[in-house]
Amino acid sequence: MSREIVQAAQGPFERAYSLLTEYMDVCPDDIWAEKNGGWPVWQQIAHAVWVLDLFVCGDGETLPPAPLDEDVARFKAQGGEVVGRAAVKEYAAAVKSRVDAWFARLTDADLGRTNAALSKKIGRELTHIATVIMLASHTSYHLGSCDAALRDHGLAGVF
């Protein structure tokens, strides 16, 4: 069971996730609570984490509880009450362990196969390698948006 490609492909996600956790550590409370790009920063970070769970949650499994309403997590509604950094960090750590377990089960041969559970949720066929790419790219997208909020306030970004 070869996993060399999986391990190499996991690298960009690990980098994006480490920057996401660094962001949560350095983002001041006032920026955490403000809107940037149309959505509160905290909501974008929590959404990025929630989507990681969505991507790797297996067929027939339900998403574990999140510290925000599902409509808020899906960007169907604007978050009103700010979800604190500690709650998002705790949630992110639990999600990361599930993503790590998903990666641990993945073999190089699986990469070209359809990710049936995610394909069903998204409504189009996606392979496991597409899932790996989406894990990194979606996280990086929201991190970049939130990083702009730091820079808009004259702070150094993490990205």
C-alpha positions, 0 to 999 in steps of 0.5 A: 500500500503506497502512500508517497503521493498522498503524503506529498499531496498532504503538504499544502494542506498542512501548510494552509492549516498551520497558517490558519491556526497561526492566524487564530493566535495573532488576530486581535479581538477587534479584527476577529469580530469585524466584517471583511469581504462581506463576512465577519472574520471569525465566521470565515475562519469557522467556515473554513474549518467546518468545510474541512469536516464536510470534505472528509465526513464519510457517507452516512456519517453526520458532521460533529457539532460545531460552535456555530449554526449550520446556516452560518457555517454554510454562509447562508446567514450572517453570524450575529453573535461572535464565536470566540477564538477559543471555541473555534480553536478547540473545534479546529483541533477536533476537525484536524484530527478527523482530517488526519484520520482521513488522510491516514486511510488514503492510499495512492491508489485511492487518489484517482477514485471517486470520493462518493460521500463528497460527490453526493454532498456537492452534486458532482463527481469528485476524486480523492485527489480533488478533495485533497486539493480542495482541502488546501485551496479552500483553506488558503482562500479564506485565510487570504481574505482574513489576512487582508483584514490584518493588513488593512489595519497595518498589521503583518499577515501570516500568509 
